[in-house]
Amino acid sequence: MSGTNGYLLDTNVVIGLLKGSTESLALLNTFPDLLEQCTISQISRMELLGYPGIGEEEKRQIEAFINGCQVAMLDESIETIVISLRRKEKIKLPDAIIIATALSLELELISHDMNMQTIYTRYP
C-alpha cells in the first residue's frame, strides 16, 4: 500500500511527537512532509483526549496537534474493513480501526507498533 494521499498517524506516534521521543522525531527525517500531510483516526482523538489524568496544559498541546491534522471520521467503508481485519487477525478494536482508516483512505500508516505495520502491509 502506498501512501499517495498522505499519512495516518497512530496514537503512539502522536504521543511520541508531543513528548519529543527520539524514535518519533526521527520520523520527521524519514517523512519530511509528515506534519503537513497528517491525518489521525477519530479513535486516536478519543484515545488522546480521553487519557486518564491528563492536565490542562497537556490537553491544550494535544488539541493544538489535532487541530493541525485532518481527523478521519468512522464510516461504513472503515467499518467493513475493521470487520474483515478482526475476523482474520488477532487485533484490538482500536488498532483495527486505525489500520482500516489508513487502508480506506489510502494513507500510509505510521506506527511504532510493528504488529500493526505488518497487518497493514498484508492488505491491498
C-alpha positions as CSV (number, residue, x, y, z in Angstrom):
1,M,0.0,0.0,0.0
2,S,1.5,3.3,-1.0
3,G,0.6,6.4,1.0
4,T,-0.4,8.5,-2.1
5,N,-2.7,10.7,-0.1
6,G,-0.5,11.4,3.0
7,Y,-0.1,9.7,6.3
8,L,-2.2,8.3,9.0
9,L,-0.5,8.6,12.4
10,D,-1.1,6.0,15.0
11,T,-1.8,7.3,18.5
12,N,1.6,6.2,19.7
13,V,3.3,8.3,17.1
14,V,1.3,11.4,18.2
15,I,2.2,10.8,21.8
16,G,5.9,10.4,20.9
17,L,5.9,13.6,18.9
18,L,4.3,15.5,21.7
19,K,6.8,14.1,24.2
20,G,9.7,14.6,21.9
21,S,10.8,11.0,21.8
22,T,13.8,10.3,19.6
23,E,12.0,7.5,17.7
24,S,9.1,9.7,16.8
25,L,11.1,12.7,15.9
26,A,13.3,10.5,13.6
27,L,10.1,10.0,11.5
28,L,10.3,13.7,10.6
29,N,13.6,13.0,8.8
30,T,12.2,9.9,7.1
31,F,8.9,11.7,6.1
32,P,9.7,15.4,5.7
33,D,6.1,16.3,4.9
34,L,4.7,14.2,7.7
35,L,3.2,17.1,9.7
36,E,1.8,18.8,6.6
37,Q,0.0,15.7,5.4
38,C,-1.0,14.0,8.6
39,T,-4.3,12.5,9.4
40,I,-5.4,10.8,12.6
41,S,-8.3,8.5,13.1
42,Q,-11.3,9.5,15.2
43,I,-10.4,6.7,17.6
44,S,-6.9,8.3,18.1
45,R,-8.5,11.6,19.0
46,M,-10.6,9.7,21.6
47,E,-7.6,7.9,22.9
48,L,-5.5,11.1,23.2
49,L,-8.1,13.3,24.8
50,G,-9.6,10.5,26.9
51,Y,-6.4,9.5,28.6
52,P,-6.9,9.4,32.3
53,G,-5.1,12.2,34.3
54,I,-4.1,14.5,31.5
55,G,-3.6,18.0,32.8
56,E,-4.9,21.2,31.1
57,E,-1.6,22.0,29.5
58,E,-1.2,18.5,28.0
59,K,-4.8,18.8,26.8
60,R,-4.1,22.1,25.1
61,Q,-1.0,20.6,23.4
62,I,-3.0,17.6,22.2
63,E,-5.8,19.8,20.9
64,A,-3.3,22.0,19.1
65,F,-1.7,19.0,17.5
66,I,-5.1,17.6,16.5
67,N,-6.1,20.9,15.0
68,G,-3.1,20.7,12.7
69,C,-4.2,17.3,11.4
70,Q,-7.2,16.0,9.4
71,V,-9.4,13.8,11.6
72,A,-10.8,10.9,9.7
73,M,-14.3,10.1,11.0
74,L,-15.5,6.5,11.1
75,D,-17.8,5.5,8.2
76,E,-19.2,2.3,6.6
77,S,-16.2,1.6,4.5
78,I,-13.9,1.7,7.5
79,E,-16.4,-0.4,9.4
80,T,-16.3,-3.0,6.7
81,I,-12.5,-3.2,6.7
82,V,-12.5,-3.4,10.5
83,I,-14.8,-6.4,10.5
84,S,-12.7,-8.1,7.9
85,L,-9.5,-7.4,9.9
86,R,-11.0,-8.6,13.2
87,R,-12.2,-11.8,11.5
88,K,-8.7,-12.6,10.1
89,E,-6.3,-11.2,12.6
90,K,-5.9,-11.2,16.4
91,I,-6.0,-7.4,16.8
92,K,-7.5,-5.0,19.3
93,L,-10.5,-3.0,18.0
94,P,-8.8,0.5,18.3
95,D,-5.8,-0.8,16.3
96,A,-8.1,-2.4,13.7
97,I,-9.9,0.9,13.3
98,I,-6.7,2.8,12.8
99,I,-5.4,0.3,10.2
100,A,-8.8,0.3,8.4
101,T,-8.8,4.1,8.3
102,A,-5.4,4.1,6.6
103,L,-6.5,1.4,4.2
104,S,-9.8,3.0,3.4
105,L,-8.3,6.5,2.7
106,E,-5.2,5.1,1.0
107,L,-2.9,6.7,3.6
108,E,0.4,5.4,4.7
109,L,0.2,4.1,8.2
110,I,2.9,5.5,10.5
111,S,3.0,3.5,13.8
112,H,5.6,2.3,16.3
113,D,3.6,-0.9,16.7
114,M,5.3,-3.4,14.4
115,N,2.3,-5.8,14.6
116,M,0.0,-3.1,13.2
117,Q,2.5,-2.3,10.5
118,T,2.7,-5.9,9.5
119,I,-1.0,-6.3,9.3
120,Y,-1.4,-3.1,7.4
121,T,1.2,-4.2,4.7
122,R,-0.7,-7.5,4.2
123,Y,-3.8,-5.8,2.9
124,P,-4.1,-4.3,-0.6
